[in-house]
């Protein structure tokens, strides 16, 4: 039996945004690949919104790549937790504040899977085969 868990606040916030953006697609159903692509597009829009803010423009500077694999893992774990608790916009700001914009792609990949599971478990998307 599959355990259905209530989404955390940040995931719920993303689910509501996803529903607003893709209501017609949700109604007809989505393949897993199509759902993940739509999630990716939503995450990219959020990233662009964050990057266009004055706070981001004044705060972010690239510090080079003296980051270890362990550091990357820790940063991404923290960012996922921030996304689930506070929302994707807060997680993107957190990642971008590290000064390493390459981590944003890694975060996207992780969040696509997390939010795909959350959308399916919450019944917000129905999968077609």
N, C-alpha and C positions, 0 to 999 in steps of 0.2 A: 504494500500500500504506500502510495506517495504521500509524504507529509507536506501539507500546505502551510507555509508560514506567512504571516502578515509581513508585507514589505516594510523596511525601515523608512523613516521620514524622507531621506534623500531619494530613495528608490521610488517612493510614492509620488514625490514631486516630479521625477522624470516620467513616470507612467502617465501622469495627468497631461504633461506636455506632449508626450508621444501620442496619446489619444486625440488631442486637439489637432496635431499636425497630420495624422494619418487615419482619421475616422473612416473615410470610404474604403481604404485598404483593409482596415480591421474588420469591417462588416463582411467583406467577401472572403476573408481568410488569407493567410500568407504562408508561403513555404518557409522553412527555417532559414534558408539562404536569403530570401527576400526580406524577412523580418530583421535579420542581422544587418542587412544593407541599410534598411530604414533607420535602425538604431544608430548605425555609424553616421548617417547623414545628420541625425538629430544631435549627436555628440559634436560633430564638426561645426554645426550652427552655434552651439553653446560656446565652443572654443572661440569662434570668430567674434561672438558678442563680448566675451571676456577680454579678448585682445584689443577690442576697439575702445575699451573704457580708458579714461584719462589716468586712472590709478595704475592700470597695467602699463600704459605707455611710459609713465614716469618711474615705475618700480623695477621693471625687468632689464637686466643686463646679463650678457652671457659671460660666464666665468671660466670658460675652457672645460676640458674634459678630464679632470683629475679624479673622477668618480669611480669607485670600485663596484664590482658586481653585488657585493653585500649592501653597499649604499643604495644602489638602484633598487634592489629588492625591498629594502626598508622604506624607501621613499614611495615606491609604488603601493606597498601595503598600507601605508598611512593615507595615501591619496584615495585608495579604494574605500577605506573606512570613512574618510571625509565625505566622499561621494554618497555613501549609503546613509550617513547620519545627517549631513547638512545639504547635500545636493551636488550635482555635477559642476555647477558654476564655481562653487567653493573649492572643489577638488582640482579643477583646471587652474584656478588662481594659485593654489598651493603648489602644483607642479611647476607652473611658470615662474613662481617666486624662487625656485631653486636655481634659476639661471641656465638650465639645461633644457631647451625646447624639444630636444629629441625624445625626452621621456613622455611627452604628450601622446605620441603614437603608441607607445607601449600601454599607456593608460587607456587609450581608446580600445585597444584589442581586449584588454581585461574587462572593461565596462560593457562592451558589446555582449560578451558571454553572460556577465552578471545580470544585465538588464533584460536580456533575452529570456533567461530563466525566470526572472521576476514577472515579466509580462505574460509568459505562458502560465506560470503558477497562479497568477491573479485572475486568469481567464480573460485578460484584456486583448489577447490575440488568439485566434484559433488557427492552428496549423493545418495546411492542406498538404497532401502528398503528391 
